[in-house]
Amino acid sequence: MGGVVMRKSRLVALVVLFASGFGSFLFGQTQEELLKQFDAYVKKARIEWSAPAVAVSIVKDDKVIFAKGYGVHDAKKGTPVDEFTLFAIGSSSKAFTVAAVGLLVDEGKLDWDDRAIEHLADLVLFDPWVTRELRVRDLMSHKIGIERSDLLWYGTDYSRDEVLHRLRYIPPMVSFRYRYGYNNHMFLAAGQVVAALSGKSWDDFVKDRIFKPLGMKTSNTSTLDLSESTNVATPHAYVDGKAQPIPWKNIDNVGPAGSINSNVMEMAQWVRLQLGKGTYENKNLLKPETVKEMHSPQTVIPKGKWLSSTSPVNHMMIPESHFFLYGLGWFLQDYHGRKIVHHGGSIDGMRCLVAMIPEENLGVVVLANVNPTSLTESLPLKVFDLFLGTGKRDWSAEMLAGMTKVLARGKKRREEIQASRATGTAPSLDLAEYVGLYENKAYGEAKIELKNDELTLQIGKIKGPLGHWHYDTFVLGLPSSLSPGFMATFTLNARGKVDELRLSGIGDFKRAPKT
């Protein structure tokens, strides 16, 4: 009797093991059949999202089992993309910066818990105590507590060193290490640590120590390098629901946080390295413990805050996840009992997602040449479902419906803002009285000029007309715009003179004395 029970137990155990390890294969589907299903799914999803192009690669058991491009480089030209077409990967670059730091850790040149200022003397923050206590791992785990302040790099031509120098004037939002707060500047700082310790730029270090060993021959770290290739996707943005080509955005001044350009075939080699725990083609490029540290929790992201985000493309929206964390350059969450390691990227007209289930030796890369879109988030989840046998959920349709709702809420919010505009008002002073230079320690100068009876604003690379909104508030763009996203409000002093300029989402600029 006991032997029968034992045999039944073993049989049950084998069935459970087989089902969990092979997913859909339990039901007689071959890998070829699964990939055929996925191929059809991508074709359909790309059309539903009106994406000019998307490219996908899949890695399973250290092999690239799928790599393909869909659609065209440019919605107006029609050249087909393939698995070698270059796209921007945006913030998926962050994990490369962590790996670069990890290589130096492996060599004993620094430790994850070294004080950052020991390696980067000009990294001074608003709070002297934080400056002293800031560790290298803090730079790559999104818990510094300062304002995100992306305009400091996005809207200026400041060099990497200048961007970091100006961080000392960015005020804190919350206490140091108190909670998760996404920040690109700290990854820039990590990249500058790499430069300081290696004696070469972050760009050259990544090319020499990561791209070359992985055979990533066409991948690069700057839009300036794109001229060397003819197989380059064009960025797109949606205008009235249609994808329209836009210029490439150069973000070299924050490169370590997001400037890498690559293709799905070469990114698949990067995934092989991650799934191989630092080993690639039988060569140890990173120590296993270093990769483990990269994939280990560093910061808790409150699930409610994450799921309630107003962004239509905010990470992988899986309500069933029990946890959401940030490692070092990677987001971590669970899906059907497995840990997912992933990171997306978003820059003007481009989207990316790299996602892996390490225990299944399974990874996916998705690149798209339009933004915003959640197509990049939906496709890896489809791959996971197919290989885990976890259902036929249509993630693309769900996320498209979710984005539609978010965009509708955004439209309603813009209408509410429009309705709050006070009509029949006029500026307190003649327009000439607002002309001048306004200064902010972090962002530099904002210049107000008067041309053809209209005020104009220039701050860094941002320049445009200021239409009157109401009272002493103006909006960048046409005054009839339904979306006054960038407000400029002038304040007067006790003598009725313009004293300060407040730019929404940026800060206050004090009027400079006239010379």
C-alpha positions as CSV (number, residue, x, y, z in Angstrom):
1,M,0.0,0.0,0.0
2,G,2.8,2.4,1.0
3,G,4.5,1.6,-2.3
4,V,1.4,2.6,-4.3
5,V,1.1,5.9,-2.4
6,M,4.8,6.5,-3.1
7,R,4.4,5.9,-6.8
8,K,1.3,8.1,-7.0
9,S,3.2,10.9,-5.1
10,R,6.1,10.7,-7.6
11,L,3.6,10.7,-10.5
12,V,1.9,13.9,-9.1
13,A,5.3,15.5,-8.5
14,L,6.4,14.7,-12.0
15,V,3.2,16.2,-13.5
16,V,3.6,19.4,-11.4
17,L,7.3,19.7,-12.3
18,F,6.6,19.1,-16.0
19,A,3.7,21.6,-16.1
20,S,5.6,24.3,-14.3
21,G,8.8,23.8,-16.2
22,F,7.4,23.5,-19.7
23,G,4.1,25.3,-19.6
24,S,2.5,25.1,-23.0
25,F,4.6,22.1,-24.0
26,L,2.5,20.0,-21.7
27,F,-0.4,20.4,-24.1
28,G,1.5,19.2,-27.1
29,Q,2.7,22.5,-28.6
30,T,6.2,22.7,-29.9
31,Q,8.4,25.7,-29.6
32,E,8.0,26.3,-33.4
33,E,4.2,26.4,-32.9
34,L,4.4,28.8,-30.0
35,L,6.6,31.2,-32.0
36,K,4.2,31.0,-34.9
37,Q,1.4,32.0,-32.6
38,F,3.5,34.8,-31.2
39,D,4.5,36.0,-34.7
40,A,0.8,36.3,-35.7
41,Y,0.1,38.1,-32.4
42,V,2.8,40.7,-33.0
43,K,1.5,41.5,-36.5
44,K,-2.0,42.1,-35.2
45,A,-0.9,44.1,-32.1
46,R,1.4,46.4,-34.1
47,I,-1.5,47.4,-36.4
48,E,-3.9,47.9,-33.4
49,W,-1.4,50.2,-31.8
50,S,-0.7,52.1,-35.1
51,A,3.0,51.6,-34.5
52,P,5.2,52.2,-37.6
53,A,7.6,49.5,-36.4
54,V,8.4,47.0,-33.7
55,A,11.2,44.5,-33.4
56,V,11.3,41.5,-31.0
57,S,13.9,39.0,-29.9
58,I,13.5,36.0,-27.6
59,V,16.2,34.1,-25.7
60,K,15.6,30.7,-24.3
61,D,18.2,28.4,-22.7
62,D,21.0,30.6,-23.9
63,K,19.9,30.6,-27.6
64,V,18.2,33.3,-29.6
65,I,15.2,31.4,-30.8
66,F,13.4,34.4,-32.4
67,A,14.4,37.7,-33.8
68,K,12.3,39.7,-36.2
69,G,11.3,43.2,-37.3
70,Y,7.8,44.3,-38.2
71,G,6.7,47.4,-40.1
72,V,8.8,50.3,-41.5
73,H,11.6,52.7,-40.5
74,D,9.5,55.7,-41.3
75,A,5.7,56.0,-41.7
76,K,6.3,58.2,-44.7
77,K,9.0,56.2,-46.5
78,G,8.2,52.6,-46.0
79,T,11.7,50.9,-45.7
80,P,11.1,47.6,-43.8
81,V,12.8,47.1,-40.4
82,D,14.5,43.8,-39.5
83,E,16.3,42.3,-36.5
84,F,19.3,44.5,-37.1
85,T,17.5,47.9,-37.3
86,L,18.8,50.3,-34.7
87,F,16.3,51.9,-32.2
88,A,16.9,54.0,-29.0
89,I,16.7,51.8,-25.9
90,G,16.3,54.8,-23.5
91,S,16.4,53.9,-19.8
92,S,17.2,50.3,-20.6
93,S,20.7,51.8,-20.8
94,K,20.8,52.0,-17.1
95,A,21.5,48.3,-16.6
96,F,24.6,48.7,-18.8
97,T,25.8,51.5,-16.5
98,V,25.3,49.2,-13.5
99,A,27.2,46.4,-15.3
100,A,30.0,48.9,-16.0
101,V,30.2,49.7,-12.3
102,G,30.0,46.0,-11.6
103,L,33.0,45.3,-13.7
104,L,35.0,47.8,-11.5
105,V,33.6,46.1,-8.4
106,D,34.8,42.8,-9.7
107,E,38.3,44.3,-10.2
108,G,38.4,45.6,-6.7
109,K,38.5,49.2,-7.8
110,L,35.4,50.2,-5.7
111,D,32.7,48.7,-3.6
112,W,28.9,49.0,-4.0
113,D,28.9,50.7,-0.6
114,D,31.7,53.2,-1.1
115,R,30.8,56.8,-0.5
116,A,30.1,58.3,-3.9
117,I,32.0,61.5,-3.2
118,E,35.2,59.5,-2.7
119,H,35.1,58.8,-6.4
120,L,33.3,61.9,-7.7
121,A,34.4,64.9,-5.7
122,D,32.0,67.4,-7.4
123,L,28.9,65.3,-6.6
124,V,27.4,67.7,-4.0
125,L,23.7,67.6,-3.1
126,F,21.4,70.1,-1.4
127,D,21.9,68.4,2.0
128,P,25.5,68.1,3.2
129,W,24.7,65.0,5.2
130,V,23.3,63.3,2.1
131,T,26.4,64.3,0.2
132,R,28.5,62.6,2.8
133,E,26.4,59.5,3.2
134,L,25.5,58.9,-0.5
135,R,26.8,55.4,-1.5
136,V,27.6,54.1,-5.0
137,R,24.6,51.7,-4.8
138,D,22.3,54.6,-3.9
139,L,23.1,56.2,-7.3
140,M,21.5,53.2,-9.1
141,S,18.5,52.4,-6.9
142,H,16.2,55.5,-7.1
143,K,15.9,56.6,-3.5
144,I,17.9,59.9,-3.3
145,G,14.8,62.0,-2.4
146,I,15.6,65.0,-4.7
147,E,13.2,66.4,-7.4
148,R,13.5,64.6,-10.7
149,S,14.2,67.8,-12.5
150,D,14.8,66.3,-16.0
151,L,14.7,69.6,-17.7
152,L,18.2,70.2,-16.3
153,W,19.6,67.8,-19.0
154,Y,16.6,67.5,-21.4
155,G,16.2,71.2,-22.0
156,T,19.8,72.3,-22.0
157,D,23.2,71.8,-23.6
158,Y,25.0,71.5,-20.3
159,S,27.8,69.0,-20.3
160,R,27.7,65.9,-18.0
161,D,29.9,67.6,-15.5
162,E,27.9,70.8,-15.5
163,V,24.6,68.9,-15.1
164,L,26.0,67.1,-12.0
165,H,27.4,70.4,-10.6
166,R,24.0,72.0,-10.7
167,L,22.4,69.2,-8.8
168,R,23.5,70.9,-5.5
169,Y,20.7,73.5,-6.2
170,I,17.9,70.9,-6.7
171,P,15.8,70.8,-3.5
172,P,14.8,67.5,-1.8
173,M,11.2,66.2,-2.1
174,V,11.5,63.7,0.7
175,S,14.1,62.4,3.1
176,F,17.1,60.5,1.8
177,R,16.2,56.8,1.2
178,Y,12.7,57.4,2.5
179,R,10.9,56.2,-0.7
180,Y,11.3,55.3,-4.3
181,G,11.8,58.3,-6.6
182,Y,13.0,57.8,-10.2
183,N,16.0,60.0,-11.0
184,N,18.1,60.0,-14.1
185,H,20.9,62.2,-12.7
186,M,22.1,59.6,-10.3
187,F,22.8,57.2,-13.1
188,L,24.7,59.9,-14.9
189,A,26.7,60.2,-11.7
190,A,27.3,56.4,-11.7
191,G,28.6,56.7,-15.3
192,Q,30.9,59.5,-14.3
193,V,32.2,57.3,-11.5
194,V,33.1,54.7,-14.1
195,A,34.9,57.4,-16.1
196,A,36.8,58.6,-13.1
197,L,38.0,55.2,-12.1
198,S,38.7,53.7,-15.5
199,G,40.4,56.7,-17.1
200,K,38.1,56.6,-20.2
201,S,34.6,58.0,-20.9
202,W,31.5,56.0,-19.9
203,D,30.9,55.6,-23.7
204,D,34.3,54.1,-24.4
205,F,34.1,51.9,-21.3
206,V,30.8,50.4,-22.3
207,K,31.9,49.9,-25.9
208,D,35.2,48.2,-24.9
209,R,34.1,46.2,-21.9
210,I,30.5,45.3,-22.8
211,F,29.6,45.8,-26.5
212,K,32.8,44.3,-27.9
213,P,32.8,41.0,-25.8
214,L,29.1,40.5,-26.6
215,G,29.5,41.2,-30.3
216,M,27.3,44.2,-30.3
217,K,29.0,45.7,-33.3
218,T,26.4,48.3,-34.4
219,S,25.2,49.3,-30.9
220,N,26.4,52.8,-29.8
221,T,25.9,55.4,-27.1
222,S,25.0,58.5,-29.1
223,T,22.8,59.7,-31.8
224,L,26.0,61.2,-33.3
225,D,27.0,57.6,-34.2
226,L,23.9,56.8,-36.1
227,S,25.2,58.3,-39.3
228,E,27.5,55.2,-39.6
229,S,24.5,53.0,-40.3
230,T,21.7,53.1,-42.9
231,N,19.5,50.6,-40.9
232,V,18.1,53.1,-38.4
233,A,14.5,53.5,-37.3
234,T,12.9,56.9,-37.3
235,P,11.2,58.1,-34.1
236,H,7.5,58.9,-34.2
237,A,4.9,60.6,-32.0
238,Y,1.1,60.4,-32.3
239,V,-0.5,63.4,-33.8
240,D,-4.3,63.2,-34.0
241,G,-4.0,59.4,-33.5
242,K,-1.5,58.9,-36.3
243,A,2.2,58.2,-35.9
244,Q,4.2,61.1,-37.4
245,P,8.0,61.2,-37.8
246,I,9.9,63.4,-35.4
247,P,13.7,64.2,-35.1
248,W,16.0,62.0,-33.0
249,K,16.7,63.5,-29.6
250,N,20.3,63.7,-28.5
251,I,20.7,63.1,-24.8
252,D,24.5,62.6,-24.6
253,N,24.6,64.9,-21.5
254,V,22.8,62.2,-19.5
255,G,24.1,59.3,-21.5
256,P,24.6,56.7,-18.7
257,A,20.9,57.1,-17.9
258,G,19.6,56.4,-21.4
259,S,21.5,57.2,-24.6
260,I,22.3,53.7,-26.0
261,N,21.0,52.7,-29.4
262,S,20.8,49.0,-30.4
263,N,18.9,46.3,-32.2
264,V,17.0,43.3,-31.0
265,M,19.6,40.8,-32.2
266,E,22.4,42.5,-30.3
267,M,20.3,43.2,-27.2
268,A,19.6,39.5,-27.2
269,Q,23.3,38.9,-26.5
270,W,23.0,41.3,-23.5
271,V,20.0,39.2,-22.3
272,R,22.1,36.0,-22.7
273,L,24.8,37.6,-20.4
274,Q,22.2,38.4,-17.8
275,L,20.5,35.0,-17.9
276,G,24.0,33.4,-17.9
277,K,24.8,35.1,-14.6
278,G,27.7,37.0,-16.1
279,T,28.9,34.3,-18.5
280,Y,28.7,34.6,-22.3
281,E,30.0,32.1,-24.8
282,N,31.8,30.3,-22.0
283,K,33.6,33.5,-20.9
284,N,33.1,35.0,-17.5
285,L,32.5,38.8,-18.1
286,L,30.9,39.5,-14.8
287,K,31.0,37.6,-11.5
288,P,27.8,35.7,-10.7
289,E,27.5,37.5,-7.4
290,T,27.6,40.8,-9.3
291,V,24.7,39.9,-11.5
292,K,22.9,38.6,-8.5
293,E,23.3,41.9,-6.8
294,M,22.0,43.7,-9.9
295,H,18.9,41.5,-9.7
296,S,18.4,41.8,-6.0
297,P,15.9,44.3,-4.3
298,Q,17.3,47.6,-3.2
299,T,14.1,49.8,-3.1
300,V,10.5,49.0,-2.4
301,I,8.0,50.6,-4.8
302,P,4.5,50.9,-3.1
303,K,2.2,48.9,-5.3
304,G,-0.7,51.3,-4.9
305,K,1.5,54.2,-6.1
306,W,2.7,52.2,-9.0
307,L,-0.7,51.0,-10.2
308,S,-2.3,54.4,-9.7
309,S,0.2,56.1,-12.0
310,T,-1.4,58.4,-14.6
311,S,1.2,57.3,-17.1
312,P,-0.2,55.0,-19.8
313,V,3.2,53.3,-20.2
314,N,4.4,53.0,-16.6
315,H,6.3,49.7,-16.4
316,M,4.6,46.4,-16.6
317,M,1.1,46.9,-15.2
318,I,0.3,43.5,-13.7
319,P,-2.4,44.0,-10.9
320,E,-1.8,40.4,-9.8
321,S,1.8,41.0,-8.8
322,H,2.5,40.7,-5.1
323,F,5.5,42.9,-5.1
324,F,7.2,45.7,-7.1
325,L,10.8,46.5,-6.4
326,Y,13.9,48.1,-7.9
327,G,17.2,46.4,-8.0
328,L,20.3,48.0,-9.5
329,G,19.2,49.1,-12.9
330,W,16.4,46.6,-13.0
331,F,12.7,46.5,-11.9
332,L,11.7,43.3,-10.1
333,Q,8.2,41.8,-9.7
334,D,6.4,38.5,-9.7
335,Y,4.3,36.8,-12.3
336,H,2.6,33.4,-11.8
337,G,5.2,32.5,-9.1
338,R,8.2,33.6,-11.0
339,K,10.4,36.6,-10.5
340,I,10.5,39.0,-13.5
341,V,13.6,41.2,-14.1
342,H,12.9,44.0,-16.5
343,H,13.5,47.6,-17.5
344,G,11.9,49.8,-20.0
345,G,13.1,52.8,-21.9
346,S,11.3,55.9,-23.2
347,I,12.7,58.8,-25.1
348,D,11.3,61.0,-27.8
349,G,9.5,58.8,-30.3
350,M,11.1,55.5,-29.1
351,R,10.1,52.8,-26.6
352,C,12.0,49.7,-25.3
353,L,11.5,46.9,-22.9
354,V,13.9,44.2,-21.8
355,A,12.2,41.5,-19.6
356,M,13.5,38.2,-18.3
357,I,12.4,35.2,-16.1
358,P,15.8,34.0,-14.9
359,E,14.6,30.7,-13.5
360,E,13.1,29.8,-16.9
361,N,16.2,31.0,-18.8
362,L,13.8,33.1,-20.8
363,G,14.2,36.7,-22.0
364,V,12.5,39.1,-24.4
365,V,13.5,42.4,-26.0
366,V,11.0,44.7,-27.7
367,L,11.9,47.9,-29.5
368,A,9.3,50.3,-31.0
369,N,9.7,53.5,-32.9
370,V,6.7,55.4,-31.5
371,N,6.0,56.8,-28.1
372,P,3.8,56.6,-26.0
373,T,2.8,53.0,-26.4
374,S,2.4,50.0,-24.1
375,L,3.0,47.6,-27.1
376,T,6.5,47.1,-25.7
377,E,5.1,46.0,-22.3
378,S,2.4,43.7,-23.7
379,L,4.5,41.5,-26.0
380,P,6.9,40.1,-23.3
381,L,3.9,39.2,-21.2
382,K,2.5,37.3,-24.2
383,V,5.8,35.5,-24.6
384,F,5.7,34.5,-20.9
385,D,2.2,33.2,-21.1
386,L,3.0,31.1,-24.1
387,F,6.1,29.5,-22.6
388,L,4.6,29.2,-19.1
389,G,1.2,27.9,-20.3
390,T,-0.5,30.6,-18.1
391,G,-3.5,31.4,-20.3
392,K,-4.5,33.3,-23.4
393,R,-4.8,36.7,-22.0
394,D,-4.7,39.5,-24.6
395,W,-2.3,41.8,-23.0
396,S,-2.1,44.1,-26.0
397,A,-5.9,44.7,-26.1
398,E,-6.0,45.2,-22.3
399,M,-3.2,47.8,-22.3
400,L,-4.6,49.5,-25.4
401,A,-7.9,49.9,-23.6
402,G,-6.1,51.1,-20.5
403,M,-4.2,53.7,-22.5
404,T,-7.4,54.9,-24.1
405,K,-8.9,55.5,-20.7
406,V,-5.8,57.3,-19.5
407,L,-5.7,59.6,-22.6
408,A,-9.4,60.3,-22.1
409,R,-8.7,61.3,-18.5
410,G,-5.9,63.5,-19.7
411,K,-8.2,65.2,-22.2
412,K,-10.8,65.8,-19.4
413,R,-8.1,67.3,-17.2
414,R,-7.1,69.7,-20.0
415,E,-10.7,70.7,-20.4
416,E,-10.9,71.4,-16.7
417,I,-7.8,73.5,-16.9
418,Q,-9.2,75.4,-19.8
419,A,-12.5,76.0,-18.0
420,S,-10.6,77.4,-15.0
421,R,-9.1,80.1,-17.1
422,A,-10.4,83.5,-16.0
423,T,-11.7,85.4,-19.1
424,G,-11.6,89.1,-19.7
425,T,-8.4,89.7,-17.8
426,A,-5.3,91.5,-18.9
427,P,-1.6,91.7,-17.8
428,S,-1.0,94.1,-14.9
429,L,1.7,95.9,-16.9
430,D,2.7,96.8,-20.4
431,L,4.4,93.7,-22.0
432,A,7.7,95.6,-22.2
433,E,7.8,95.6,-18.4
434,Y,8.2,91.8,-18.3
435,V,11.2,91.7,-20.6
436,G,14.5,90.8,-19.1
437,L,16.7,88.0,-17.7
438,Y,15.5,85.8,-14.9
439,E,17.9,83.5,-13.0
440,N,17.7,80.2,-11.3
441,K,20.9,78.6,-9.7
442,A,20.1,75.1,-11.1
443,Y,18.7,75.9,-14.5
444,G,20.5,79.1,-15.4
445,E,18.9,81.9,-17.2
446,A,15.4,82.3,-18.6
447,K,15.2,85.1,-21.2
448,I,12.0,87.0,-21.9
449,E,11.8,89.2,-25.0
450,L,9.2,91.2,-26.8
451,K,8.8,90.6,-30.6
452,N,5.9,91.9,-32.7
453,D,3.8,92.7,-29.6
454,E,4.3,89.2,-28.2
455,L,6.4,87.9,-25.4
456,T,8.8,85.0,-26.0
457,L,10.5,82.7,-23.6
458,Q,13.9,81.0,-23.9
459,I,15.3,78.7,-21.3
460,G,18.1,76.4,-22.5
461,K,17.0,74.7,-25.7
462,I,13.3,75.5,-25.1
463,K,12.0,78.6,-26.9
464,G,8.6,79.8,-28.0
465,P,5.9,82.5,-27.8
466,L,4.1,83.3,-24.6
467,G,0.4,83.7,-25.1
468,H,-1.6,85.5,-22.4
469,W,-3.6,83.0,-20.3
470,H,-5.0,85.2,-17.5
471,Y,-3.8,87.9,-15.2
472,D,0.0,87.8,-15.1
473,T,0.2,84.1,-16.3
474,F,1.2,83.2,-19.8
475,V,1.4,79.9,-21.6
476,L,4.1,78.6,-23.9
477,G,2.3,78.2,-27.2
478,L,-0.9,79.6,-28.5
479,P,-3.3,81.2,-26.0
480,S,-6.1,79.2,-27.4
481,S,-4.3,75.9,-26.7
482,L,-6.4,73.3,-24.9
483,S,-3.3,72.0,-23.2
484,P,-1.5,74.8,-21.2
485,G,1.2,72.5,-20.0
486,F,4.0,75.0,-19.5
487,M,2.8,78.1,-17.6
488,A,4.9,81.2,-16.9
489,T,3.6,83.4,-14.1
490,F,5.2,86.7,-13.2
491,T,5.0,88.1,-9.7
492,L,5.2,91.8,-8.7
493,N,6.9,93.3,-5.7
494,A,5.5,95.9,-3.4
495,R,6.4,98.7,-5.9
496,G,4.4,97.0,-8.7
497,K,7.5,95.9,-10.6
498,V,8.2,92.4,-11.9
499,D,10.3,90.6,-9.4
500,E,10.1,86.9,-10.3
501,L,9.1,84.4,-12.9
502,R,7.6,81.1,-11.9
503,L,7.8,78.3,-14.6
504,S,5.4,75.4,-13.8
505,G,7.1,72.2,-13.1
506,I,10.5,73.8,-12.9
507,G,10.8,76.5,-10.3
508,D,11.2,80.2,-9.6
509,F,13.6,82.5,-11.5
510,K,14.6,85.8,-9.9
511,R,14.8,88.8,-12.1
512,A,18.4,89.8,-12.8
513,P,19.3,93.5,-12.2
514,K,19.3,95.5,-15.4
515,T,22.8,96.4,-16.6
